[in-house]
Amino acid sequence: MPALVLAAGLGVRLRPLTYVRAKPAIPVAGQPLVRRIVGWLAAHGVTDLVINLHHLPHTLTAVVGDGSDLGVHVRYSWESPQVLGSAGGPRQALPLLGAEQFLLVNGDTLTDVDLGRLAVAHASSGALVTLALAPGHDPQRYGGVRLDDRGHVVGFAPRGAAAGSFHFLGVQIASADAFRSVPADTPVNSIGGVYDRLIASRPGAICGLVVDAHFSDVGTVSDYWTTSEAMARTERLGDTVSGSRVYLDRSARVTRSILWDDVSVGAGAMLDECIVTDGVRVPPGSHYRRAVIVGQRATDELLVSPF
């Protein structure tokens, strides 16, 4: 079964980090998020992938390429001039996927869902779509998925009103028929759009499988910081994680920070709990704490945002 990784979004909640890279290209504990997702899929035997693109597409293609170094074959579905959404994107990618069923994976979350179990559940349900869900939903942060006692999705709850619902883990198996009715080149969402119409017209068309799985979010800068720090501890990377071609002056002091690629930290500079994005030159003697630092290429000035 091939997989489509949804990576075309603008990443608005993650700004200013997404001024520099598309959200799935952002490094999490030193490795781009999308490479972690692709590696996870490859470990489950999923080797035929399509990634959809729109925002800063070169930052994604640069870190994934054709996928050969990860043991997979990757092709790209380009969305232009607009993002086509969580249903319009799959509709456009159908010819590339070339399959009646495929995995659909969000490009901004990390999870360890058992894909074999999800595939078995989907095959036995007769549904068009099977969503991987988790209990312990936080309604103040996320919308929810409501199930009946047969595992059929009966509705979607908005954030703040999701009591009694389940958390969608960003992984699903879908049939191509779920998206064939979507008009070409038209932005359409699945939840709040196509899936709601399927639930109304064909009860049981959308099912959910509740699993015990880990889930990490990078939706906001705070989420990104928390997830990166936790993974750096797990992988024993130290309190500061640096990308490629990073230069620290011998007199600079950097603690508990995330440095992306091509970063230079000048003499006497101090960084504490900072995120420094690609190409930034931290001036000598400057002091920053709990800040995102982004370079302004047109002016060489720094955009500094607290978080």
KETORVO-351227 format. One record per residue: x, y, z of N, C-alpha, C in turn. Coordinates in steps of 0.001 Angstrom, whole numbers, padded with zeros to 6 digits, always signed. Each point is the difference from the previous one (the first is absolute). Example, Ala and Ser with C-alpha at 12.3 -4.5 7.8 and 13.67 -1.06 7.14 Angstrom:
+013190-005690+007800-000890+001190+000000+000900+001200+000000/-000350+001050-000720+000820+001190+000060-000770+001090+000730/
//
This chain:
+000849-001189+000000-000849+001189+000000+000889+001245+000000/-000178+000917-000936+000789+001234+000010-000501+000958+001073/+000737+001069+000202-000371+001008+000997+000106+001395-000601/-000917+000850+000406+000062+001427-000318+000278+000746+001287/+001093+000756+000022+000346+000828+001151-000456+001426-000286/-000881+000516+000841-000561+001336-000202+000972+001051+000543/+000621+000740-000910+001057+000929+000402-000136+001364-000669/-001196+000316-000518-000155+001217-000792-000421+001221+000806/-000345-000184+001279-000568+001100+000777+000960+001156+000238/-000566+001131+000382+000784+001216+000218+000669+000047+001369/-000469-000797+000952+000611+000002+001334-000139+001327+000713/-001169+000609-000084-000200+001351+000542+000275+000054+001497/-000457-000994+000749+000179+000033+001463+001451-000178+000413/+000840-000444-000924+001409-000234+000331+000901+001155-000437/-000584+001058-000489+000820+001170-000343+000650+000570+001265/+001230+000533-000105+000758+000308-001215+000862-001144-000536/-000042-001184+000617+000825-001099-000492-000349-000359-001439/-001279+000088-000352-000418-000369-001349+000192+001124-001012/+000606+001110+000418+000500+000963-000974+001270-000545-000664/+000639-000959+000654+001303-000504-000438-000117-001361-000683/-000799-000899+000586-000192-001338-000572-001483-000359+000059/-000410-000869-000925-001317-000615+000133-000023-000796+001298/-001157-000054+000638-000076-000647+001312+000607-001408+000025/-000318-000877-000953+000571-001344+000087+001511-000063-000220/+000592+001078-000500+001449+000027-000206+000761+000497+001221/-000720+000470+001008+000653+000539+001198+000693-001116+000764/+001242+000229+000464+000720-001056+000712-000551-000226+001405/-000248-001247+000328-000425-000398+001337+001117-000852+000583/+000654+000517+001034+001166-000663+000578+001015-000329-001091/+000243+000977-000879+001045-000123-000995-000378-000669-001300/-001205-000540-000118-000414-000697-001220-001315+000584-000489/-000090+000374-001278-001258+000567-000506-001189-000907+000305/-001068+000617+000427-001211-000741+000375-000434-000955-001100/+000014+000444-001254-000465-000847-001096+000883-001231-000159/+001294+000117+000272+000870-001169-000095-000311-001002+001108/-000381+000488+001155-000416-000912+001074-001274-000753-000411/-000929+000717-000616-001249-000632-000432+000268-001028-001096/+000813+000372-000993+000316-000922-001090+000740-001227+000532/+000924+000218+000933+000717-001129+000584-000924-000946+000752/-000977+000571+000697-000987-000822+000714-000828-000820-000991/-000431+000609-001093-000755-000732-001007+000848-001113-000614/+001258+000308-000305+000883-001014-000593+000182-001188+000938/+000084+000274+001314+000167-001078+000980-001208-000926+000025/-001155+000495-000465-001212-000823-000079-000197-000571-001404/+001009+000096-000838-000090-000594-001330-000684+000861-001034/-000267+001265+000324-000629+000916-000961+001118+000690-000773/+000172-000343-001252+001149+000487-000763-000376+000848-001208/-001284+000132-000295-000465+000817-001120-000751+001196+000572/+000603+001185-000088-000557+001179+000659-000205+001144-000985/-001051+000769+000268-000220+001283-000652-000058+001058+001094/+000656+001123-000213-000053+001128+000933-000585+001183-000750/-001059+000611+000563-000542+001174-000684+000691+001262+000501/+000139+000973-000889+000814+001187+000253-000741+001268-000387/+000281+001061+000743-000437+001337-000401+000922+001057+000601/-000024+000127+001328+000770+001035+000690+001479-000386+000096/+000896+000887-000485+001452-000227+000049+000353-001436-000410/-000445-000416-001180+000178-001406-000389+001452-000448-000069/+000907+000929-000346+001409-000378-000128+000591-000463+001323/-000565+000477+001126+000549-000420+001296-000347-001453+000297/-001075-000502-000594-000374-001409+000160+000757-000881-000977/+000022+000377-001265+000704-000827-000976+001490-000091+000319/+000550+001040+000623+001428-000004+000326+000352-001036+001059/-000928-000271+000922+000316-000937+001086-000488-001419-000253/-000886-000180-001010-000514-001340-000311+000530-000510-001331/+000055+000868-001002+000428-000426-001322-000916-001087-000543/+000622-001032-000601-000803-001100-000525-000238-001085+001032/+000503+000216+001234-000229-000937+001098+000911-001207+000012/+000910-000111-000963+000798-001219-000125+000883-000245+001215/+000505+001064+000634+000854-000213+001180-000799-000468+001208/-001333+000085-000090-000868-000500+001064-000649-001331-000383/+000372-000521-001158-000529-001286-000430-001398+000055-000589/-000403+001169-000500-001333+000155-000569+000095+000713-001346/-001118+000011-000716-000111+000737-001262-001018+001114+000207/+000447+001259-000157-000849+001158+000268-000255+000766-001288/-001283+000349-000195-000396+000921-001056-000771+001149+000645/-000183+001072-000760-000592+001207+000568-001236+000446-000780/-000996+000427+000770-001221+000560-000571+000005+001500+000304/+000206+000816-001027+000142+001446+000178-001364+000679-000038/-000260+000813+001010-001263+000736+000080+000275+001482-000231/-000487+000512-001099+000226+001396-000350-001152+000460-000900/-000484+001222+000195+000534+001082+000829-000519+000010+001437/-000794-000987+000396-000576+000011+001328+000079-001386+000628/-000050-000015+001329-000055-001263+000720-001381-000618-000221/-000030-001300-000270-001261-000639-000359-000714-000644+001179/+000600-000007+001169-000692-000491+001182+000162-001492+000206/-000542-000481+001127+000195-001385+000414-000821-000997-000811/-000918+000487-000856-000701-000871-000953+000390+000335-001436/+000149+001280-000300+000424+000392-001339+001403-000475-000325/+000870-000033+001011+001354-000499-000209+000024-001468-000388/-000656-000886+000775-000083-001398-000416-000667-000182-001366/-001045+000799-000295-000649-000098-001315+001017+000235-001115/+000836+001006+000142+000987+000281-001043+001056-001103-000091/+000338-000608+001132+001076-000995+000027-000426-001387-000449/-001300-000229-000234-000482-001343-000347+000745-000626-001188/+000225+000746-001102+000725-000634-001115+001416-000431+000374/+000680+000774+000850+001347-000375+000431-000035-001220+000908/-000975-000057+000878-000111-001128+000921-000333-001279-000754/-000885+000089-000977-000318-001143-000843-000516-001206+000746/-000750+000218+001067-000491-001103+000821-001408+000303+000475/-000765-001047+000226-001356+000169+000508-000021+000268+001490/+001055-000352+000713+000121+000297+001432+001400+000504+000280/+000098+000917+000947+001312+000539+000336-000017+000542+001424/+001186+000074+000568+000166+000664+001286+000013+001499-000215/-000574+000720+000931-000037+001452-000041+000561+000469+001341/+001149+000697-000035+000737+000318+001221+000251+001505+000069/-000361+000609+001102+000287+001418+000193+001504+000216+000102/+000482+001052-000648+001434+000267-000001+000487+000824+001159/-000841+000194+001022+000425+000851+001125-000160-000685+001353/-000154-001325+000005-000131-000709+001270+000872-001251-000013/+000393-000429+001183+000780-001224+000166-000811-000968+000854/-000090-001235-000446-000755-001002+000736+000592-001368-000283/-000415-000995+000774+000460-001371-000223-001196-000941-000187/-001012+000480-000687-001182-000820-000295+000430-001307-000662/-000620-001107+000409+000239-001305-000608-000738-000035-001344/+000737+000160-001092-000625+000090-001314-000606-001332-000436/+000590-001101+000427-000576-001305-000332-001377-000170+000607/-000129+000375+001258-001300-000108+000659-001013+000932-000661/+000437+001196-000386-000900+000938-000669-000474-000575-001335/+000901-000643-000747-000364-000576-001288-001017-001126+000162/+000192-000835+001023-000949-001091+000252-001372+000564+000350/-000028+001014+000851-001271+000608+000397-000706+000618-001200/+000758+000652-000856-000612+000625-001177-000584-001056-000934/+000753-001063-000227-000467-001046-000910-001271-000669+000508/-000109-000154+001312-001164-000702+000550-001222+000901+000160/+000200+001317-000031-001111+000916+000266-000871+000269-001224/+000596-000103-001180-000729+000370-001207-000152+001495-000176/+000709+000782+000827-000109+001453-000058+000851+000571-001132/-000304+001228-000372+000847+000713-000954+001236+000567+000675/-000129+000342+001274+001105+000608+000753+000006-000567+001409/+001202-000315+000501+000154-000400+001397+001044+000893+000645/-000410+000706+001039+000863+000938+000716+000626-000669+001218/+001292+000229+000222+000660-000449+001230-000278+001031+001085/-000577-000455+001106-000436+000891+001072+000616-000425+001321/+000057+000945+000926+000515-000288+001336-000960+000549+001037/-000120-000677+001142-000783+000563+001111+000809+001099+000693/-000522+000506+001088+000714+001044+000739+000042+001305-000742/-001082+000334-000648-000061+001201-000829+000034+001275+000840/+000724+001025-000489+000056+001308+000647-000878+000971-000794/-001251+000203+000422-000918+000813-000803+000364+001469-000063/+000845+000468+000925+000379+001407-000038+001039+000289-001081/+000667-001044-000478+001041+000200-001009-000391-000526-001378/-000831-001026-000033-000286-000656-001270-001496-000249-000166/-000434-000035-001256-001325-000526-000286+000010-001506+000203/-001175-000613-000032-000093-001428+000283-000832-000746-001020/+000087-001326+000076-000748-000894-000882-000971-000806+000851/-001271-000002-000383-001029-000719+000755-000313-001325-000686/-000043-001063+000813-000280-001341-000499-001281-000539+000614/-000672-000899-000740-001077-000766+000623+000570-001327+000501/-000847-000876+000528+000508-001230+000605+000464-001025-001029/-000183+000286-001293+000506-000887-001053+001324+000488-000576/+000504+001112+000517+001235+000561-000527-000201+000883-001206/-001262+000352-000310-000276+000906-001107+000160+001448+000477/+000629+000809-000799+000097+001423+000317-001352+000643-000271/-000542+000670+001025-001321+000620-000141+000080+001523-000001/+001196+000544+000183+000135+001445-000031+001351+000441+000498/+000247+001297-000161+001247+000617+000423-000311+001170+000919/+000699+000052+001124-000245+001050+000992+001052+001093-000127/-000404+001261+000071+000982+001088-000061+000807+000078+001295/+001117+000664-000066+000816+000210+001190-000807+000749+001052/+000105-000466+001233-000738+000609+001093-001333-000641+000271/-000461-000854-000938-001301-000651+000181+000098-001471-000364/+001129-000610+000341+000277-001349-000488-000124-001068+001082/-000745+000269+001066-000159-000986+001065-000592-001287-000547/+000549-001128+000434-000497-001289-000445+000493-000420-001364/+000970+000714-000555+000506-000332-001329+001435-000527+000102/+000539-000389-001141+001336-000565-000072+000915+000921-000795/+001307-000176+000225+000999+000836-000661+000484-000667-001283/-000055+000707-001118+000495-000509-001266+001522+000110-000025/+000678-001102-000292+001454-000062+000077+000698+000408-001299/-000760+000406-000995+000620+000456-001239+000370-001114-000957/-000505-001207+000258+000272-001153-000869-001332-000645-000353/-000195-000318-001270-001241-000634-000444+000252-000835-001243/-000893-000924-000249-000010-000723-001266-001253+000424-000741/+000187+000372-001256-001123+000526-000779-000123-000724-001327/-001217-000087-000472-000278-000511-001343-000069+001180-000965/+000483-000217-001193-000016+001070-000993-001408+000527-000244/-001001-000860+000134-001384+000410-000229-000454+001108+000948/+000669+000117+001145-000382+001058+000948+000278+001387-000565/+000904+000083-000989+000434+001304-000497-000326+000243-001472/-000490-001008-000696-000219+000162-001444-001048+001042-000330/-000929+000249+000910-001051+000984-000276+000456+001440+000228/+001202+000196+000564+000505+001353+000255+000366+000653-001336/-000496+001193-000278+000354+000673-001253+001505+000227-000110/+000546-000195-001169+001431+000193-000210+000401+001448+000273/+001203+000158+000553+000596+001326+000239-000863+000886+000892/-000747-000633+000901-000883+000738+000899+000388-000274+001446/+000229+001048+000820+000333-000226+001406-001194-000572+000762/+000174-001185+000567-001045-000670+000773+000664-000736+001149/-000606+000068+001185+000503-000744+001144-000753-001307+000169/+000626-000931+000702-000661-001270+000315-000924+000198+001197/+000568+000223+001185-000814+000292+001179-000573+001409-000146/-001297+000101+000132-000667+001273-000255-000426+000159-001448/+000189-001055-000793-000361+000065-001408-000418-001358-000515/+000899-000656-000738-000305-001281-000656-000441-001061+001003/+000714-000132+001114-000332-001059+000950-001369+000229+000642/-000322+001226+000294-001309+000297+000582-001122-000380-000965/+000210+000268-001270-001026-000356-000991-000118-001515-000143/+001132-000703+000072-000044-001461-000072-000737-000593+001192/+000240+000548+001195-000685-000484+001201-001512+000168-000140/-000412+001131-000571-001437+000266-000148-000647-000869-001069/+000711-000243-001090-000613-000716-001121+000217-001501+000042/+001040-000417+000707+000331-001431+000025+000520-000355+001386/-000870-000196+000974+000448-000346+001357+000919-001221-000017/+001093+000103+000750+000987-001071+000031+001108+000167-001019/-000078+001035-000830+001042+000218-001005+001318+000426+000633/-000082+000657+001165+001197+000416+000734+000008-000750+001322/+001074-000734+000259+000135-000743+001258+001221+000484+000762/+000041-000376+001256+001136+000349+000835+000514-001224+000727/+001307-000093+000149+000639-001049+000789+000709+000662+001169/-000414-000320+001219+000614+000578+001195+001205-000851+000371/+001157+000636+000080+001251-000705+000248+000739+000648+001164/+000938-000739+000540+000908+000521+001020+001292+000386-000706/+000143+001263-000347+001151+000429-000793+000520+001330+000519/+001277+000210-000167+000642+001263+000355-000340+001053-001054/-000055+001246+000438-000302+001097-000918+000785+001236+000434/+000725+000606-000935+000709+001254+000272-000410+001028-001041/-000247+001198+000458-000502+001069-000854+001067+001080-000146/+000073+000612-001178+000867+001167-000187-000819+001149-000585/-001250+000106+000416-000899+000987-000586+000349+001438+000298/+000563+000265+001175+000377+001352+000395+001485+000011+000378/+000552+001186+000178+001408+000100+000399+000218-000670+001347/-000932+000182+000913+000114-000642+001308-000029-001518-000126/-000904-000529-000846-000055-001441-000250+001319-000491-000596/+000506+000752-000952+001258-000377-000652+001133-000081+001018/+000074+000992+000860+001046+000008+001024-000128-001219+000906/-001207-000256+000480-000215-001119+000923+000332-001338-000645/-000464-000201-001236+000258-001258-000700+001487-000170-000292/+000650+001051-000464+001431-000089-000313+000821-000308+001245/-000326+000675+001091+000752-000213+001234-000187-001429+000500/-001236-000513-000053-000261-001363+000456+000741-001020-000857/+000012+000202-001316+000677-000949-000875+001511+000091+000153/+000521+001196+000229+001441+000138+000222+000432-000740+001262/-000843+000043+001036+000311-000759+001222-000037-001495-000281/-001043-000446-000700-000136-001431-000303+001180-000502-000829/+000443+000820-000948+001086-000406-000888+001375+000426+000520/+000034+000559+001198+001239+000366+000702+000884+000912-000860/-000614+001073-000475+000700+000929-000880+000587+001199+000731/-000217+000078+001313+000481+001154+000740-001036+001093+000083/+000329+001063+000737-001007+001045+000221-000071+000997-001136/+000992+000018-000903-000043+000839-001193+000204-000882-001217/-000912+000119-000968+000066-000818-001208+000308+000918-001178/+001071-000324-000727+000440+000833-001114-000136-000737-001322/-000285+000764-001030-000070-000553-001341+001369-000020-000658/+000013+000145-001331+001250-000050-000767+000616+001392-000120/+001312+000011-000060+000775+001229-000245-000318+001081+001027/+000052-000383+001265-000249+000933+001100+001343+000402+000610/+000196+001309+000169+001237+000515+000581-000318+000736+001294/+000667-000385+001067-000115+000689+001281+001358+000579+000363/+000059+001309+000215+001238+000588+000492+000348-000610+001355/+001277-000130+000262+000444-000648+001235-000495+000716+001244/-000275+001305-000124-000466+000759+001166-001524+000090+000080/-000701-000563-000976-001470+000016+000028-000503-001045+000989/-001179+000247+000559-000607-000960+000922-001411-000315-000491/-000230-001284-000309-001292-000440-000524-000500-001140+000872/-001187+000183+000599-000567-001026+000871-001447-000289-000407/-000353-001277+000038-001367-000474-000246-000630+000684-001217/+000683-000063-001129-000484+000687-001193-000034-000955-001192/-000703+000430-001045-000107-000746-001252+000574+000883-001100/+001066-000465-000627+000644+000742-001071-000204-000763-001309/-000586+000652-000980-000220-000637-001290+001299+000036-000810/-000065+000012-001327+001199-000066-000836+000592+001378-000254/+001326+000012-000240+000716+001215-000425-000145+001135+001003/+000057-000333+001273-000109+000995+001077+001396+000362+000493/+000183+001273+000293+001253+000482+000564-000312+000830+001242/+000695-000295+001103-000211+000722+001258+001294+000722+000337/-000091+001337+000064+001181+000834+000145+000603+000009+001397/+001135+000652+000124+000763+000057+001251-000821+000626+001118/-000010-000661+001165-000672+000529+001173-001514-000067-000045/-000567-000528-001067-001468-000107-000090-000493-001062+000976/-001235+000211+000499-000597-000947+000936-001403-000358-000484/-000247-001303-000147-001310-000501-000394-000459-000996+001046/-001214+000185+000509-000557-000935+000971-001441-000313-000403/-000275-001280-000230-001330-000449-000416-000478+000762-001236/+000825-000006-001027-000323+000704-001242-000122-000974-001158/-000763+000414-001005-000087-000715-001270+000575+000937-001052/+001092-000419-000641+000691+000835-000976-000122-000679-001366/-000616+000673-000950-000326-000634-001272+001143+000134-001007/-000204-000589-001178+001043-000092-001017+000624+001352-000330/+001339-000001-000101+000732+001142-000527+000153+001193+000919/-000419-000124+001263+000061+001146+000918+001439+000227+000468/+000397+001265+000051+001274+000408+000584-000305+000751+001290/+000215-000651+001135-000270+000632+001287+001138+000964+000297/-000293+001289+000167+001059+000995+000133+000842-000209+001261/+001272+000362-000049+000844-000065+001189-000598+000816+001148/+000086-000547+001196-000451+000708+001191-001491+000044+000220/-000781-000574-000891-001460+000050+000162-000457-001077+000976/-001110+000280+000703-000557-000922+000984-001473-000238-000331/-000389-001271-000126-001393-000350-000267-000407-001150+000904/-001229+000085+000490-000541-001101+000785-001447-000275-000415/-000307-001280-000142-001345-000463-000329-000530+000757-001223/+000756-000052-001081-000347+000758-001201+000194-000850-001245/-000828+000305-001012+000200-000525-001348+000722+001075-000792/+001100-000377-000653+000814+000974-000737+000011-000411-001468/-000511+000899-000835-000122-000259-001440+000752+001085-000746/+000760-000376-001015+000721+000985-000799-000881+000622-001062/+000140+001305-000186-000705+000719-001063+000970+000157-001168/-000168-000816-001033+000999-000033-001063+000126+001323-000742/-001099+000703-000142+000051+001238-000784+000811+001090+000696/+000010-000012+001320+000649+001094+000745+001117-000464+000917/+000179-001297+000156+000970-000580+000948-000369+000310+001454/-001211+000518+000226-000444+000221+001358-000597-001291+000562/-000086-000076+001331-000558-001179+000653-001416+000279+000465/-000869-000967-000220-001349+000031+000563+000042-000857+001246/-000245+000610+001151+000076-000697+001284-001383-000014+000628/-000521-001210+000254-001340-000143+000583+000070-000821+001275/-000542+000505+001096-000035-000807+001230-000999-001154-000153/+000188-001059+000769-000973-001094-000002-000108-000582+001409/
//
